[in-house]
Amino acid sequence: MRIVSICPSNTEVVGYLGKADMLVAVDDYSNWPDEVADLPRVGPDLAIDMDKVESLGPDLVLASLSVPGMEKNIYELNKRGIPHITLNPNSLEDIAKDIETVGEALHCKETGAEKARTFRESVHRYRKFADEKIEKPSLYWEWWPKPVFTPGRANWLTEISELAGAYNVFATEPEANVQSDWEEVRKRNPDHICMVWVGVDEEKVNPGLLMKRPGWEEMKAVKNQSVHILGDSLYCRPSPRLLLGLDKLIHTLWGQSPPR
């Protein structure tokens, strides 16, 4: 099969299934697995070059609604009659189901079922780890600094926070993607700030900017030097690699190895 992935999380699901050799092109941000490094690029996920996608003659395009604004990609795929499936995960269980869905679409249903089962078993182990934590620190996840965007209750990072033995201070908001402001974050006064600016390399994230926000110098996370630049690739993509991000978060918060 000739597969085109137009979202990094889709590419990572294909890689997790061991089927990266089926990919003939990916979006500009896909950087895992290593096999995709030299593949043709079809543009950033919010500005996919559909002429190029169509010219590649794919048997299947893996589309996604995981980022607001991707609806136009789905519209264009439908308009052109390009075969595709659309993923839209928010929870870890959604990701497990996507592993099964993509496995079936790539004619490796048994592999998909096995990989999904392994993923679910891993999540279960983390849940047992989290249940043992009595004192649960609060986390503020910063997806974007201005305007402030942060994950709400429906987003996978709320679940990742809980599996790390902590909680997301914006889990009070029902939506997956919350627009807030600096003052509201200050009032919620998290124990930890996790900086995961979407599409920005870790070395370009500047924690010094937090000190320029009114009142933030008095926040617990800032005073206790609990500001963490975690990068976006292991946290902002709804793929099985979120568990690697969870390992990193557990080590960051607790200084210990994750459950195995």
N, C-alpha and C positions, 0 to 999 in steps of 0.2 A: 504493500500500500504506500501511496504518496501522501504524507500528512503535513499540513501546515498548521503551526500553532501561533495564535496571535495574542498570546498573553503568557507571561513568565510562569504563572502557577500551572497552566496547562502543560507547558513544556516540562516542568518538573514532575508532573504526574506521569507523563510518558517515560521520562528517565527512571522514575521509581519502578515502573513496570519492566524496565530493561529493554525498551523498544525505541530508543533514540535513533536507531538506524533507519527507522521509517520516516523520520522527519526530513523534509526537503527544504524547509524554510521556517524561520521563526521571527517573532517581533524583535525590535531593537534592544529590549531590556533583558531578554532571556540570556542567562549566563551559566546555567547548570542544566544537565550534566556537561562535562568537558567536551563531549562529542559535538555539541552545537556551536562551538566557537567559530568554525569556518563556514557555517551555513549561510546562504543568502538571507538578508534581512528585508522585512516588508514594512518597516516603519514602527514608530512607537505605538503602544496599544491604543491610544486615543486618536491616532491619525494613521491608521493602516492604509497602505497603498493597495486598494482592491484590484486595480488593473494588474499589478504585479502578482498578487495572489492568484487571480484568474489565469494569468499567462503560464503559471506553473502547472496547471492542470491537476490540481489535487484531487485525490479520491475522497478526502475528508479534511475539513478545516475544524480545528478545535477553538471555539469561540468562548467568550466569558462575559458575565455581567458583574464580576467581582469589583470593578472600579466604576464609579458613576461616570456616565458619558459613553460607555461602550455600546449603548443601544444602537447607535448609528452603524456600528459594524454589523450587527445582526440584521438590520434593515437592508444594508447593501448586499449581504450574502443571500438573503431571501430574494431580493430584486434580481440578482444575477443568476439565481438558481444554482448556486455553488453548494454542494453537499456539506453539511456541517452539523455539529452538535454544540449546544450552549450549556456551559457549566455556570452555576451561580451559588457557590458555597458560602456559608457564614459560620457554621459550626464544624467541629472536628468530625462529627458523624456525617455531615454533608460531604466532607473530604473523603471519608471512607467510601461513601456511596459513589462519589465521582471516580474513585479508583476502579470500582466495579464497572461503572458505566463506560469508562474509556477502555478498560480491558475487553469488554464485550465488543465495543466498536472496532477495536484493532484485532479482533478475532483471536484473542487470548483470554477467554472468559475464565478459565481455571486459574491462570496466573493472577488475574484481577481479583478473584475471590480470595486467593491465598494471601496476596499482598494486603488486601483490605482487612483480613482477619489478623494479620501480624500488626497492622497499624492499630486496630482496636485493642488488641492485647497490650500494646505499649501504653495506650491511653489509660487503660485500667490500672496498670502498675503505678503510673503517676498519680492517679486518683487516690490510691491507697497511701502513697507518700504524703499527699496534701492533707489527707484526713488526720494524719498524726501531728500536724502542726496546730498548736493551740493559739499562739499569738500570730495573727495574720497581718502583715504590713500592707499598707495601701500604696497603689501604683498609679501614676499619671503617665499615660502613653501619649507622646506628642508626635502625631503624624505630620503636622504642618504648623509652623509657628505664627503665621500672620496671613489670613485669619487662622485662628486656632481650629484645627481639626483633630479629633481624637475618637477612638473606638467606643461605642456604647454597648449596651447589654447584648444586643443581637450579634455582635462581632466575635470572631474567633479569639481575639486577644483578651477578652473577658474570661473565656474558658482557659486560655493559656495562663493567665494570672492566677486563677483558682488552682490549677494543677501544680503551680509552683508554690502553693501554700500562701498565696497573697490574694488581694482583690483589687479590681479596677475601680478607681474613685468615680468614674463616669458610668458604671454599670447601673446607676439609677435611671439613666436615660434609655428608653426602649429601643431606639433605632441603632443601626449598625455603625453609622458614621455621624458623629455629632459635631456641629459647629458651635464653638464656645468663645470665650475671650480670656485674657490674662487675669482679670479680676476674679472671675468665677473659679479658675484654677487655684488662685491664691487662697480663696475662701475654703476650698476643699483641702488644702494644706497636706498634700500626700507625703508619705514617708520616703518614697523614691520617685524620681523622674526618669523615665525611659525615653530617650530621644531616638526616634526611628523615622526621620524625615524621608518621605516616599521619593524614590528616584535620586537621592543624594548620597554620594559616597561618604563613608564614615569619617574620613579625614577632612571632609568639607563641612561637617556639622560643628558649629561653634557654640559650646556651652556657655561661653562668656556673655553671650547675648541675653541669657536669663537674668543677669545682674542688672540689666538696663530696664527691666520690667518693674513697674511701681510695686513696691512691697515684697517682691520676691526674695530679697535678701534675708527676710525674716521667716521664710518658709522652712519647715523641718528638713526637707530634702536638700535644700541649698545649704543651710547651716551645718548639717551633718555630712556634707560632701557626698550625698547619695544621689548624684546625677550621673546617669550611665548612657554613654553613646553606644547603642547596640547595633546600629545599622538597620537597613530596611529589609534586606533580602531574606532574613530568617524570621521575619515578623509580619511583614506587610503582604505576603503572598500566601493565599490559602492552598497550600500544598503539603504533602507529607513532611517536608523539610521544616515545618513549624516545630516538630519535635526536637530538632537540633537547636532551634532557638530556645525552646523550653529548657534544654540541658544548660545552655549558656545562662539563662535567667536564673535557674536554681543555683548555679555556682556563684553568680553575682550577688544574689540575695542572702544565701546561706553559707557560702564558702564550702560546699560539699558536693560530692559527685551525685548525679541523678540516679534514680532507682534503675535496677537492671533485673 
